[in-house]
Structure formats: C-alpha cells, structure tokens
C-alpha cells in the first residue's frame, strides 16, 4: 500500500551464464547470513539458552538439531524438487503483488495486536481452546 523507497531497494550482481563456483557459493552464503541474522538471531539465541539450561547434553543437542532441520530442510526440499516447483513459482510470480499486500496487512495486524495487548489475549485464548499447544513449548 505504502512504498518506502529506502526499504524497497535491492542490489543484484549479474553472474551471466557462468556456472557457480565455490567462492560464489561462499559469498552467497555470507550475504544470506548477513540478511537473515536479524530474523533468526533471536530465535537461535533463545534455543541456545534453552539448550544450555537443559539437564543433559543430549536434550540440548535435540533442540539444536530440530532448529537446524527446520531452518535447512525447506532449502534442501526446494533444491531436490526444483524442476517440479516451476508451476508454483510461476503462480507466485503472477500473484506477487497480491501476496505482498496480504502479507503487509498481516504484519500490520500483528503489530496492532501486539501494541494493544490483543496478541497476548489471542495467545491465551489459543492455549485455553487447544490445551495440547502448551506441550509444544
């Protein structure tokens, strides 16, 4: 709905038709980590704190393994089924503007709920309605 030019920028490097190299993969990994650190850093910190407080090393390792699998498995699945995902990618490209607006509206809604305390109320309602969710964490 609102475009903020500073936040709507992107930088791309054109590699041409050349295949990838180990150095290119490393640089791509660095860029990816740099861009995602603000998003995944707090979750990783929380999981590391939980793992450090566990009574056994094995339980802490399980927590970290589940975190790593949750982070890496989607990328491995996309790589494995990349050719079969082209219809989905084409659909997402066609509807990118609509998806972007819906996700923006969702972000604003979550922000408003957090600002007014409605997010906590919703969380408690979920726990009251579905008690099994308390077992997840």
C-alpha positions as protocol buffer text, in pm:
chain_id: "A"
residue {
  index: 1
  type: UNK
  ca { x: 0 y: 0 z: 0 }
}
residue {
  index: 2
  type: UNK
  ca { x: 277 y: 239 z: 100 }
}
residue {
  index: 3
  type: UNK
  ca { x: 612 y: 228 z: -74 }
}
residue {
  index: 4
  type: UNK
  ca { x: 910 y: 348 z: 126 }
}
residue {
  index: 5
  type: UNK
  ca { x: 1194 y: 388 z: -124 }
}
residue {
  index: 6
  type: UNK
  ca { x: 1470 y: 324 z: 131 }
}
residue {
  index: 7
  type: UNK
  ca { x: 1313 y: -8 z: 231 }
}
residue {
  index: 8
  type: UNK
  ca { x: 1214 y: -106 z: -122 }
}
residue {
  index: 9
  type: UNK
  ca { x: 1565 y: -123 z: -265 }
}
residue {
  index: 10
  type: UNK
  ca { x: 1756 y: -430 z: -372 }
}
residue {
  index: 11
  type: UNK
  ca { x: 2103 y: -496 z: -501 }
}
residue {
  index: 12
  type: UNK
  ca { x: 2186 y: -763 z: -756 }
}
residue {
  index: 13
  type: UNK
  ca { x: 2503 y: -890 z: -912 }
}
residue {
  index: 14
  type: UNK
  ca { x: 2466 y: -1036 z: -1256 }
}
residue {
  index: 15
  type: UNK
  ca { x: 2671 y: -1353 z: -1293 }
}
residue {
  index: 16
  type: UNK
  ca { x: 2585 y: -1408 z: -1656 }
}
residue {
  index: 17
  type: UNK
  ca { x: 2555 y: -1762 z: -1789 }
}
residue {
  index: 18
  type: UNK
  ca { x: 2854 y: -1893 z: -1599 }
}
residue {
  index: 19
  type: UNK
  ca { x: 2815 y: -2178 z: -1358 }
}
residue {
  index: 20
  type: UNK
  ca { x: 2865 y: -2128 z: -989 }
}
residue {
  index: 21
  type: UNK
  ca { x: 3194 y: -2166 z: -809 }
}
residue {
  index: 22
  type: UNK
  ca { x: 3292 y: -2246 z: -453 }
}
residue {
  index: 23
  type: UNK
  ca { x: 3384 y: -1881 z: -395 }
}
residue {
  index: 24
  type: UNK
  ca { x: 3049 y: -1769 z: -535 }
}
residue {
  index: 25
  type: UNK
  ca { x: 2862 y: -2013 z: -311 }
}
residue {
  index: 26
  type: UNK
  ca { x: 3059 y: -1888 z: -12 }
}
residue {
  index: 27
  type: UNK
  ca { x: 2981 y: -1523 z: -93 }
}
residue {
  index: 28
  type: UNK
  ca { x: 2615 y: -1606 z: -146 }
}
residue {
  index: 29
  type: UNK
  ca { x: 2609 y: -1782 z: 192 }
}
residue {
  index: 30
  type: UNK
  ca { x: 2768 y: -1478 z: 357 }
}
residue {
  index: 31
  type: UNK
  ca { x: 2513 y: -1243 z: 200 }
}
residue {
  index: 32
  type: UNK
  ca { x: 2231 y: -1475 z: 302 }
}
residue {
  index: 33
  type: UNK
  ca { x: 2357 y: -1496 z: 661 }
}
residue {
  index: 34
  type: UNK
  ca { x: 2402 y: -1119 z: 679 }
}
residue {
  index: 35
  type: UNK
  ca { x: 2046 y: -1061 z: 559 }
}
residue {
  index: 36
  type: UNK
  ca { x: 1885 y: -1322 z: 781 }
}
residue {
  index: 37
  type: UNK
  ca { x: 2075 y: -1265 z: 1105 }
}
residue {
  index: 38
  type: UNK
  ca { x: 1825 y: -1008 z: 1238 }
}
residue {
  index: 39
  type: UNK
  ca { x: 1542 y: -1253 z: 1166 }
}
residue {
  index: 40
  type: UNK
  ca { x: 1683 y: -1577 z: 1302 }
}
residue {
  index: 41
  type: UNK
  ca { x: 1926 y: -1442 z: 1561 }
}
residue {
  index: 42
  type: UNK
  ca { x: 1671 y: -1401 z: 1843 }
}
residue {
  index: 43
  type: UNK
  ca { x: 1529 y: -1749 z: 1785 }
}
residue {
  index: 44
  type: UNK
  ca { x: 1875 y: -1905 z: 1778 }
}
residue {
  index: 45
  type: UNK
  ca { x: 1964 y: -1717 z: 2096 }
}
residue {
  index: 46
  type: UNK
  ca { x: 1652 y: -1848 z: 2269 }
}
residue {
  index: 47
  type: UNK
  ca { x: 1720 y: -2205 z: 2159 }
}
residue {
  index: 48
  type: UNK
  ca { x: 2084 y: -2182 z: 2268 }
}
residue {
  index: 49
  type: UNK
  ca { x: 1966 y: -2054 z: 2607 }
}
residue {
  index: 50
  type: UNK
  ca { x: 1719 y: -2341 z: 2638 }
}
residue {
  index: 51
  type: UNK
  ca { x: 1985 y: -2591 z: 2531 }
}
residue {
  index: 52
  type: UNK
  ca { x: 2228 y: -2451 z: 2790 }
}
residue {
  index: 53
  type: UNK
  ca { x: 1967 y: -2487 z: 3067 }
}
residue {
  index: 54
  type: UNK
  ca { x: 1880 y: -2847 z: 2985 }
}
residue {
  index: 55
  type: UNK
  ca { x: 1982 y: -3116 z: 3231 }
}
residue {
  index: 56
  type: UNK
  ca { x: 2151 y: -3328 z: 2966 }
}
residue {
  index: 57
  type: UNK
  ca { x: 2367 y: -3259 z: 2666 }
}
residue {
  index: 58
  type: UNK
  ca { x: 2151 y: -3494 z: 2458 }
}
residue {
  index: 59
  type: UNK
  ca { x: 1833 y: -3289 z: 2508 }
}
residue {
  index: 60
  type: UNK
  ca { x: 2017 y: -2968 z: 2417 }
}
residue {
  index: 61
  type: UNK
  ca { x: 2150 y: -3138 z: 2105 }
}
residue {
  index: 62
  type: UNK
  ca { x: 1798 y: -3247 z: 2010 }
}
residue {
  index: 63
  type: UNK
  ca { x: 1672 y: -2887 z: 2042 }
}
residue {
  index: 64
  type: UNK
  ca { x: 1954 y: -2757 z: 1823 }
}
residue {
  index: 65
  type: UNK
  ca { x: 1911 y: -3040 z: 1571 }
}
residue {
  index: 66
  type: UNK
  ca { x: 1539 y: -2968 z: 1535 }
}
residue {
  index: 67
  type: UNK
  ca { x: 1617 y: -2597 z: 1490 }
}
residue {
  index: 68
  type: UNK
  ca { x: 1880 y: -2674 z: 1225 }
}
residue {
  index: 69
  type: UNK
  ca { x: 1646 y: -2914 z: 1044 }
}
residue {
  index: 70
  type: UNK
  ca { x: 1366 y: -2658 z: 1048 }
}
residue {
  index: 71
  type: UNK
  ca { x: 1598 y: -2399 z: 900 }
}
residue {
  index: 72
  type: UNK
  ca { x: 1773 y: -2618 z: 645 }
}
residue {
  index: 73
  type: UNK
  ca { x: 1515 y: -2875 z: 538 }
}
residue {
  index: 74
  type: UNK
  ca { x: 1297 y: -2636 z: 333 }
}
residue {
  index: 75
  type: UNK
  ca { x: 1603 y: -2532 z: 129 }
}
residue {
  index: 76
  type: UNK
  ca { x: 1701 y: -2893 z: 68 }
}
residue {
  index: 77
  type: UNK
  ca { x: 1346 y: -2981 z: -39 }
}
residue {
  index: 78
  type: UNK
  ca { x: 1330 y: -2689 z: -282 }
}
residue {
  index: 79
  type: UNK
  ca { x: 1667 y: -2791 z: -428 }
}
residue {
  index: 80
  type: UNK
  ca { x: 1555 y: -3153 z: -464 }
}
residue {
  index: 81
  type: UNK
  ca { x: 1222 y: -3070 z: -629 }
}
residue {
  index: 82
  type: UNK
  ca { x: 1318 y: -2751 z: -811 }
}
residue {
  index: 83
  type: UNK
  ca { x: 1204 y: -2869 z: -1154 }
}
residue {
  index: 84
  type: UNK
  ca { x: 865 y: -2978 z: -1023 }
}
residue {
  index: 85
  type: UNK
  ca { x: 811 y: -2646 z: -844 }
}
residue {
  index: 86
  type: UNK
  ca { x: 813 y: -2429 z: -1158 }
}
residue {
  index: 87
  type: UNK
  ca { x: 428 y: -2416 z: -1180 }
}
residue {
  index: 88
  type: UNK
  ca { x: 416 y: -2296 z: -819 }
}
residue {
  index: 89
  type: UNK
  ca { x: 690 y: -2040 z: -884 }
}
residue {
  index: 90
  type: UNK
  ca { x: 502 y: -1912 z: -1189 }
}
residue {
  index: 91
  type: UNK
  ca { x: 182 y: -1883 z: -983 }
}
residue {
  index: 92
  type: UNK
  ca { x: 368 y: -1688 z: -714 }
}
residue {
  index: 93
  type: UNK
  ca { x: 519 y: -1456 z: -977 }
}
residue {
  index: 94
  type: UNK
  ca { x: 176 y: -1385 z: -1127 }
}
residue {
  index: 95
  type: UNK
  ca { x: 23 y: -1308 z: -789 }
}
residue {
  index: 96
  type: UNK
  ca { x: 325 y: -1147 z: -622 }
}
residue {
  index: 97
  type: UNK
  ca { x: 162 y: -806 z: -578 }
}
residue {
  index: 98
  type: UNK
  ca { x: -149 y: -952 z: -415 }
}
residue {
  index: 99
  type: UNK
  ca { x: 59 y: -1178 z: -190 }
}
residue {
  index: 100
  type: UNK
  ca { x: 278 y: -884 z: -91 }
}
residue {
  index: 101
  type: UNK
  ca { x: -25 y: -676 z: 5 }
}
residue {
  index: 102
  type: UNK
  ca { x: -182 y: -958 z: 207 }
}
residue {
  index: 103
  type: UNK
  ca { x: 145 y: -1019 z: 393 }
}
residue {
  index: 104
  type: UNK
  ca { x: 179 y: -645 z: 459 }
}
residue {
  index: 105
  type: UNK
  ca { x: -174 y: -639 z: 600 }
}
residue {
  index: 106
  type: UNK
  ca { x: -90 y: -939 z: 818 }
}
residue {
  index: 107
  type: UNK
  ca { x: 223 y: -762 z: 950 }
}
residue {
  index: 108
  type: UNK
  ca { x: 21 y: -450 z: 1033 }
}
residue {
  index: 109
  type: UNK
  ca { x: -243 y: -663 z: 1205 }
}
residue {
  index: 110
  type: UNK
  ca { x: 16 y: -842 z: 1419 }
}
residue {
  index: 111
  type: UNK
  ca { x: 178 y: -506 z: 1504 }
}
residue {
  index: 112
  type: UNK
  ca { x: -157 y: -361 z: 1608 }
}
residue {
  index: 113
  type: UNK
  ca { x: -240 y: -669 z: 1817 }
}
residue {
  index: 114
  type: UNK
  ca { x: 98 y: -650 z: 1990 }
}
residue {
  index: 115
  type: UNK
  ca { x: 56 y: -278 z: 2052 }
}
residue {
  index: 116
  type: UNK
  ca { x: -287 y: -318 z: 2210 }
}
residue {
  index: 117
  type: UNK
  ca { x: -218 y: -639 z: 2402 }
}
residue {
  index: 118
  type: UNK
  ca { x: -451 y: -835 z: 2177 }
}
residue {
  index: 119
  type: UNK
  ca { x: -171 y: -1069 z: 2072 }
}
residue {
  index: 120
  type: UNK
  ca { x: -127 y: -1194 z: 2430 }
}
residue {
  index: 121
  type: UNK
  ca { x: -503 y: -1228 z: 2467 }
}
residue {
  index: 122
  type: UNK
  ca { x: -515 y: -1429 z: 2144 }
}
residue {
  index: 123
  type: UNK
  ca { x: -228 y: -1650 z: 2266 }
}
residue {
  index: 124
  type: UNK
  ca { x: -408 y: -1722 z: 2593 }
}
residue {
  index: 125
  type: UNK
  ca { x: -729 y: -1795 z: 2405 }
}
residue {
  index: 126
  type: UNK
  ca { x: -541 y: -2044 z: 2185 }
}
residue {
  index: 127
  type: UNK
  ca { x: -397 y: -2217 z: 2492 }
}
residue {
  index: 128
  type: UNK
  ca { x: -740 y: -2232 z: 2658 }
}
residue {
  index: 129
  type: UNK
  ca { x: -907 y: -2363 z: 2344 }
}
residue {
  index: 130
  type: UNK
  ca { x: -631 y: -2605 z: 2244 }
}
residue {
  index: 131
  type: UNK
  ca { x: -451 y: -2717 z: 2562 }
}
residue {
  index: 132
  type: UNK
  ca { x: -226 y: -2952 z: 2364 }
}
residue {
  index: 133
  type: UNK
  ca { x: -44 y: -2648 z: 2229 }
}
residue {
  index: 134
  type: UNK
  ca { x: 113 y: -2598 z: 2572 }
}
residue {
  index: 135
  type: UNK
  ca { x: 307 y: -2921 z: 2518 }
}
residue {
  index: 136
  type: UNK
  ca { x: 484 y: -2775 z: 2214 }
}
residue {
  index: 137
  type: UNK
  ca { x: 681 y: -2523 z: 2411 }
}
